[in-house]
Amino acid sequence: MTKKEIAISFLKLAGTGFVQDAFIKYIDSDLSHHNQYFKGDRESLINAMENAHRTSPKSTATKIKIL
């Protein structure tokens, strides 16, 4: 898979509620992120993404350009 294909697959999984699966398949266990609204650890980001899906399960994202 190319990096673009990996990114698209991750977003499709996570966006359809399979956040844990997306992280297990594509994201390193030592993840640190820089979202100012959450702690910088993997679990905080997973929890936020799962909560977002629970509160807005029909929300969608449109890919415009993937570099």
Secondary structure by P-SEA (a helix, b strand, c coil): ccaaaaaaaaaaaaaacaaaaaaacccccccccccccccccaaaaaaaaaaaaaacccbbbbbcccc
